Amino acid sequence: MTLAGVVLIIAAFVLLLSSAAMYVSRGLRMHGSWIYGSFFGSLTAIFLVEPIFYAVDAALGGVNYLALAQRAFLTATLLSMHIGIWRAMAPSQLKRPVIFACVIAAASYGGQVMLFILAAPSFSSSGMRQYESNPLVATYSLLMLAHLATVAFSAMRLSVRYRPRLKSLRRRRSLAFVALGSGFALAVALIHATITLTDLVGSPPDILGTLERIFTASAAIVFALAIGIPTFPRWLGSARKDFIARRELWNLCPVWAKLQPEIDQYVIWPYRGRLMEIMSRDPAMRRHRRGVEIRDCFESDATLEGRLSEAELATIRTMEVNTHA
């Protein structure tokens, strides 16, 4: 075994020890982000490794582009999980688990690339079989799978413990899907480890490969639901608020229906912060404030001259200040 191989094995062993330490820890606030970051980083790295295998097949004369596209889709799904799921759990701590997950994914993927470079000269026509049965590759893969299994179980345990503390029903549902997806990921790690071990001594049963693909697809679907539950209602709620704001403005002055870009520029976006939170306590005052702001902005906007008639311009410029009276 070369020096580079020894370094890779040591690095994988250290990663396994770190995942075991995270599993032993019981602090939700202190260690939760590291567990989820390591978990999703490991999953991402595993799906990033798949293109290496397909690159080997391509170099030997054939590649399954449909399977490669599937792996690319799963990789994109996993990368989006870091933000989607952590937003559902702790919106104030967004960057730390995302950065840590990217570091774990880069380290794991870099190790697999080095393994490929080290093992590539040793195989020929049956490259995939020789690569997967290489002792160095098998040892590194088993350590990484042990890391994934440990962190997946830790993430599942943490999700179950953390779920009752969440007040939002959407976040509790999302975390339930996280726990279920972690179980599928744990099953994938165990099945893949079994395939790696049986590949060293012979040919693994075809049923193991089928089960691995089923659990992998199930995990991707479940995690996609975990992202959608907290994210999509937030997007729909934001769109609904914008629609209500525009409708109030149109009811206040129907001429503004012709000024959609200006309404977004002057009212909808600039006043979604603290000022509008204060003014929105009284709906009448909110309409009054928005009307005054639009009137003041439009009075100095020269682009309106060619878009509205003189009567419409006069309606805006002479709008009654006390609109809530």
Buried (B, 14 or more C-beta within 10 A) or exposed (E): EEEEBEEBBEBBBEBBEBBBEBBEBEEBEEBBBBBBBBBBBBBBBBBBBBBBBBEBBBEBEEBEEEBBEBBBEBBEBBBBBBBBBBBBBBEEBBEBBBBBBBEBBBBBBEBBEBBBEBBBEEBEEEBEEBBBBBEBBBBBBBBBBBBBBBBBBBBBBBBBBBBEEBEEEBBBBBBBBBBBBBBBBBBBBBBBBBBBEEBBEEEBEEEBEEBBBBBBEBBBBBBBBBBBBBBEEEEEEEEEEBEEBBEBBBEBBEBBEEBEEBBBEBBBEEBBEEEBEEBBEEEEBBBBBBBBBBBEBBEEBEEBEEEBEEEBBEBBEEBEEEBBE
